Amino acid sequence: MGTTLVLVSAFMGVAALVGGVASMFRGVENRLVEDRLELLINAGNTSKKAAKSEESSLLAQSLERERSGFLEDFVSRFLNLRRFLEQANIDLRPSHFVALSLGLMAAGVVICIATRVNLLLAPLVGIACGLLPLAFGVFKRKKRFADFQKQLPDALELIARALRAGHSLGAGFKLVGDEMIAPMGLEFRRVYEEQNLGVPLEESLETMSDRIPNLDLRFFATAVILQRQTGGDLAEILDKIGNLVRDRFRIWGQVQALTGEGRISGIVLLGLPPVLFVAIYYLNPAYIAILFADPLGKIMLAIAIGLQLLGAVVIRKIINIKV
């Protein structure tokens, strides 16, 4: 009976937290909509010039920006959350992403309390659960950038062939968007659609370079902008950039082969101590308990963790060769 009561209370607490966060964001949105309507209705009460300026600045704001709340603004001071979600191609609003992280954090703490785990571990478990969406976003963002890098030479070659066949640059972008899979096709299709809506090509390429911080893509955008201003054979330039990217991939593969032994050694050296610690703790807890009970044991444990982190940094510096 007591366990059921605790679980029900935990569920109600998490539901109340998520509902409170959602209502807070909803309240901000409603307040902005009311301000908008009031501005449109009472525009004649102020001077015409001031009302027109205020109305244009308010109506020019996108709905995406209007939905930002206090938590999103606070997180954006340390991380451009909107750009991060866009780069990771996660279909969530920043406010929903923050609410999800807070909900998982609260759920982790409540689960620790409900299962009667050591209360000192509850904050750590809560933080770990709250960081899961961010870790997933970082993983997906990194994978998307890597896929884009691999697809870039084929996309440049496709655009160069379209130009040699007599098509326009916009038609080349459309061809890449239709023929190639995401993320390459998605990004070039977005550039093509922005051009159809009247956005200058230079601005669209600059925006795509900001979404995908890739050096080769920056070369491509710069080459296209310069070619439109000064002229020249763009197809030949794209072929050279594509060959440069392929050569870099070839050299990177050689570096990966040469540093494979170092990576495996680093994984073994960094993973062996924690695995042995868990195994010994499971087989003989009293043998490990001295590290937590004795003051000297705590110092030794802290030094061991510090040396592990230092070793991880050193090994990463040795095997991380940029090409």
Phi and psi in degrees as a GROMACS rama.xvg file:
@    title "Ramachandran Plot"
@    xaxis  label "Phi"
@    yaxis  label "Psi"
@TYPE xy
-64.7705  -40.6684  GLY-2
-64.0478  -41.1955  THR-3
-62.5413  -40.0152  THR-4
-64.5663  -40.6105  LEU-5
-65.0496  -42.845  VAL-6
-64.2642  -41.8196  LEU-7
-63.9502  -41.81  VAL-8
-63.7752  -39.3989  SER-9
-63.4362  -43.1137  ALA-10
-62.2209  -44.0161  PHE-11
-64.5102  -37.1828  MET-12
-65.7918  -45.5006  GLY-13
-64.5789  -42.2124  VAL-14
-62.3075  -40.3508  ALA-15
-65.7284  -38.4619  ALA-16
-64.3437  -49.0381  LEU-17
-62.0182  -42.0749  VAL-18
-63.3752  -38.3422  GLY-19
-65.8158  -42.8244  GLY-20
-63.971  -43.9427  VAL-21
-62.3454  -41.6654  ALA-22
-66.7626  -32.1798  SER-23
-64.5864  -45.7285  MET-24
-65.9457  -37.8002  PHE-25
-65.4825  -37.0251  ARG-26
-64.2969  -39.3661  GLY-27
-62.8932  -43.0186  VAL-28
-63.1313  -45.8732  GLU-29
-61.8719  -38.3626  ASN-30
-63.8035  -40.0544  ARG-31
-67.7792  -39.0925  LEU-32
-65.0034  -41.3509  VAL-33
-63.4139  -40.6923  GLU-34
-62.372  -37.4422  ASP-35
-63.8074  -48.1377  ARG-36
-63.5958  -40.8955  LEU-37
-63.6144  -36.8977  GLU-38
-65.3129  -41.6536  LEU-39
-69  -35.3601  LEU-40
-76.2541  -42.6793  ILE-41
-98.5292  24.7231  ASN-42
-64.7948  -29.2201  ALA-43
-77.2326  -10.1359  GLY-44
-77.6713  -22.5518  ASN-45
-104.808  178.399  THR-46
-65.2884  151.788  SER-47
-66.999  -38.3397  LYS-48
-69.3259  -43.4097  LYS-49
-67.329  -40.7383  ALA-50
-65.2335  -40.2354  ALA-51
-65.1845  -40.7359  LYS-52
-65.7114  -44.7259  SER-53
-67.7313  -38.9179  GLU-54
-65.0341  -44.0334  GLU-55
-64.1405  -38.4086  SER-56
-69.6992  -33.1768  SER-57
-77.5886  -43.4876  LEU-58
-73.8047  -20.3802  LEU-59
-74.7601  -16.3253  ALA-60
-71.3385  135.476  GLN-61
-75.0532  156.48  SER-62
-64.4419  -27.6272  LEU-63
-63.4972  -41.2922  GLU-64
-73.236  -31.1694  ARG-65
-68.9225  -21.7032  GLU-66
-82.9532  -2.68455  ARG-67
-70.8207  139.914  SER-68
-117.553  -168.867  GLY-69
-63.2879  -44.5466  PHE-70
-64.1018  -41.2335  LEU-71
-64.5953  -41.9259  GLU-72
-63.7824  -37.9707  ASP-73
-66.573  -43.9002  PHE-74
-66.8052  -34.0681  VAL-75
-66.3627  -17.5236  SER-76
-66.65  -29.3079  ARG-77
-106.16  -22.1275  PHE-78
-150.809  129.571  LEU-79
-73.9298  86.3211  ASN-80
-64.7854  -37.2199  LEU-81
-64.9825  -44.5629  ARG-82
-67.8426  -36.7768  ARG-83
-61.4472  -46.4036  PHE-84
-66.8097  -34.5388  LEU-85
-67.9608  -41.5176  GLU-86
-68.1584  -35.361  GLN-87
-81.2525  -5.91498  ALA-88
57.6009  45.1108  ASN-89
-100.399  119.699  ILE-90
-83.2998  68.4672  ASP-91
-139.388  144.951  LEU-92
-75.1571  149.896  ARG-93
-55.4104  -38.5186  PRO-94
-64.221  -39.8284  SER-95
-68.1418  -35.896  HIS-96
-64.4149  -43.4729  PHE-97
-65.0701  -42.6051  VAL-98
-63.2222  -38.0642  ALA-99
-63.566  -42.9774  LEU-100
-63.5241  -43.8204  SER-101
-65.8145  -38.4713  LEU-102
-64.0007  -41.9061  GLY-103
-67.106  -36.6122  LEU-104
-63.2288  -46.2775  MET-105
-64.6597  -38.7236  ALA-106
-63.801  -39.3081  ALA-107
-62.7988  -42.6704  GLY-108
-65.5168  -43.6231  VAL-109
-65.5851  -38.2419  VAL-110
-63.8909  -40.684  ILE-111
-62.567  -40.5514  CYS-112
-69.133  -39.7449  ILE-113
-68.8199  -34.8464  ALA-114
-88.4409  3.91664  THR-115
59.1653  39.5961  ARG-116
-78.7346  162.434  VAL-117
-52.3535  126.065  ASN-118
-63.4389  -22.0824  LEU-119
-67.7603  -23.8762  LEU-120
-85.0774  -16.1085  LEU-121
-59.3824  -47.1926  ALA-122
-62.1621  -38.8  PRO-123
-65.2728  -42.7043  LEU-124
-65.3648  -39.2699  VAL-125
-63.1984  -43.9948  GLY-126
-64.4691  -41.6567  ILE-127
-62.2965  -43.0727  ALA-128
-66.3571  -38.079  CYS-129
-67.3318  -26.5312  GLY-130
-86.8536  -5.39316  LEU-131
-59.65  -46.0804  LEU-132
-61.3304  -37.9928  PRO-133
-65.9811  -42.0057  LEU-134
-63.845  -39.9335  ALA-135
-63.6455  -41.2814  PHE-136
-64.1973  -40.6031  GLY-137
-63.1763  -43.1843  VAL-138
-62.9448  -45.5759  PHE-139
-68.2066  -37.1518  LYS-140
-64.2873  -44.6719  ARG-141
-64.2948  -41.9716  LYS-142
-65.5562  -37.9963  LYS-143
-66.4512  -40.7604  ARG-144
-63.2634  -40.7722  PHE-145
-65.2687  -41.623  ALA-146
-64.3045  -38.9081  ASP-147
-63.7501  -42.2798  PHE-148
-60.9534  -39.4707  GLN-149
-70.4714  -32.7717  LYS-150
-84.3888  -15.5203  GLN-151
-61.0615  -45.3781  LEU-152
-58.8886  -40.9441  PRO-153
-65.6003  -37.4988  ASP-154
-66.0645  -42.8318  ALA-155
-64.2762  -40.0028  LEU-156
-65.0541  -37.8764  GLU-157
-65.8828  -41.5923  LEU-158
-66.4436  -41.1679  ILE-159
-61.648  -41.7973  ALA-160
-65.3313  -38.8343  ARG-161
-63.8919  -38.982  ALA-162
-66.7251  -40.1846  LEU-163
-67.9305  -27.4534  ARG-164
-79.3123  -2.30399  ALA-165
98.6659  5.46218  GLY-166
-81.5643  161.793  HIS-167
-80.3004  168.968  SER-168
-65.149  -38.6008  LEU-169
-62.2612  -38.7319  GLY-170
-65.6923  -33.9754  ALA-171
-64.4809  -40.4158  GLY-172
-62.9391  -41.8527  PHE-173
-64.7838  -37.5098  LYS-174
-63.624  -42.1417  LEU-175
-64.4364  -42.1254  VAL-176
-63.9244  -32.358  GLY-177
-85.2986  -33.2518  ASP-178
-95.2053  -23.4376  GLU-179
-107.438  151.086  MET-180
-82.6359  172.711  ILE-181
-68.2632  150.138  ALA-182
-87.5168  -12.0527  PRO-183
-62.7884  -51.0079  MET-184
-61.1757  -37.708  GLY-185
-65.3695  -42.9172  LEU-186
-69.2223  -44.0793  GLU-187
-71.8841  -31.8146  PHE-188
-66.1964  -35.4521  ARG-189
-66.9727  -39.9271  ARG-190
-63.1498  -42.6646  VAL-191
-63.301  -43.0533  TYR-192
-67.3289  -35.773  GLU-193
-63.8876  -37.2873  GLU-194
-63.7935  -41.259  GLN-195
-63.5304  -27.2864  ASN-196
-87.3207  2.21572  LEU-197
100.862  3.90496  GLY-198
-77.145  132.271  VAL-199
-59.7197  147.473  PRO-200
-62.1604  -38.6328  LEU-201
-60.9563  -41.5988  GLU-202
-68.6767  -38.4802  GLU-203
-64.7844  -41.7123  SER-204
-67.1176  -37.9036  LEU-205
-65.5435  -39.6051  GLU-206
-65.8129  -40.8697  THR-207
-65.4006  -36.7201  MET-208
-66.4683  -30.2805  SER-209
-73.6571  -37.6693  ASP-210
-68.7266  -37.4786  ARG-211
-117.77  91.705  ILE-212
-72.7356  75.7851  PRO-213
-118.492  131.463  ASN-214
-65.7535  -40.7838  LEU-215
-66.3812  -36.7393  ASP-216
-66.0342  -35.6592  LEU-217
-64.1975  -38.9528  ARG-218
-60.3458  -43.2563  PHE-219
-62.8933  -46.6146  PHE-220
-62.4193  -42.3292  ALA-221
-64.2698  -40.91  THR-222
-63.5528  -41.9372  ALA-223
-65.2734  -43.1536  VAL-224
-64.7915  -44.0766  ILE-225
-65.3793  -38.6943  LEU-226
-65.3369  -35.813  GLN-227
-70.9976  -25.0023  ARG-228
-91.3062  -35.8933  GLN-229
-114.879  -15.7167  THR-230
87.6497  178.286  GLY-231
129.217  174.058  GLY-232
-87.4285  96.7582  ASP-233
-68.4107  -33.7041  LEU-234
-62.1284  -41.2149  ALA-235
-65.9641  -39.5925  GLU-236
-63.0829  -42.2052  ILE-237
-65.2785  -37.063  LEU-238
-63.2628  -40.6503  ASP-239
-66.7364  -40.0696  LYS-240
-65.1574  -41.782  ILE-241
-61.7731  -41.7806  GLY-242
-65.6446  -36.5605  ASN-243
-62.7604  -42.6005  LEU-244
-65.1754  -41.664  VAL-245
-64.7997  -40.3991  ARG-246
-63.7097  -37.7583  ASP-247
-65.7126  -38.8449  ARG-248
-63.9777  -38.612  PHE-249
-64.7885  -44.2338  ARG-250
-66.4053  -38.5343  ILE-251
-63.154  -38.7439  TRP-252
-63.465  -39.0976  GLY-253
-64.9861  -40.4631  GLN-254
-64.5368  -41.4758  VAL-255
-61.9707  -38.05  GLN-256
-68.11  -38.269  ALA-257
-74.6593  -28.2798  LEU-258
-99.1352  8.36831  THR-259
-62.1528  -41.1334  GLY-260
-63.1152  -40.7305  GLU-261
-64.6602  -37.0574  GLY-262
-66.9928  -43.1476  ARG-263
-64.2911  -41.5263  ILE-264
-62.1019  -40.173  SER-265
-64.5052  -41.2643  GLY-266
-62.8265  -43.0849  ILE-267
-67.4605  -46.0774  VAL-268
-66.8725  -34.1545  LEU-269
-83.9618  -26.9291  LEU-270
-91.8776  -21.3648  GLY-271
-66.1846  -47.1348  LEU-272
-60.1255  -47.2422  PRO-273
-61.7041  -39.0608  PRO-274
-64.4353  -43.9104  VAL-275
-64.1048  -36.7733  LEU-276
-62.0401  -46.9662  PHE-277
-65.1006  -40.4398  VAL-278
-65.2169  -44.6059  ALA-279
-67.8692  -36.9996  ILE-280
-64.0083  -35.6193  TYR-281
-72.7091  -38.0443  TYR-282
-80.1049  -40.184  LEU-283
-144.818  82.4574  ASN-284
-60.4029  -33.4596  PRO-285
-64.8703  -29.2196  ALA-286
-68.7184  -33.3163  TYR-287
-89.7009  -22.2593  ILE-288
-61.205  -24.415  ALA-289
-65.7206  -25.9157  ILE-290
-68.1576  -23.9432  LEU-291
-100.425  -23.9781  PHE-292
-91.8152  -41.1707  ALA-293
-85.3628  136.709  ASP-294
-58.3374  -40.7026  PRO-295
-64.7353  -35.607  LEU-296
-63.9501  -38.8398  GLY-297
-64.1133  -40.3852  LYS-298
-64.1196  -43.4405  ILE-299
-63.0573  -39.2561  MET-300
-65.5496  -41.5442  LEU-301
-64.8224  -41.8097  ALA-302
-64.5002  -39.9216  ILE-303
-63.2848  -43.1076  ALA-304
-64.2199  -41.5971  ILE-305
-62.0173  -42.6724  GLY-306
-67.034  -34.6817  LEU-307
-62.1254  -46.3127  GLN-308
-64.4067  -41.4333  LEU-309
-62.548  -42.658  LEU-310
-63.1443  -37.215  GLY-311
-63.5489  -41.9074  ALA-312
-64.8679  -44.5681  VAL-313
-64.3667  -45.207  VAL-314
-63.3036  -39.355  ILE-315
-64.4783  -39.4328  ARG-316
-64.2067  -34.2988  LYS-317
-72.2894  -42.5743  ILE-318
-93.8279  -11.1384  ILE-319
-90.7067  89.8154  ASN-320
-104.953  117.599  ILE-321
-82.0827  137.276  LYS-322
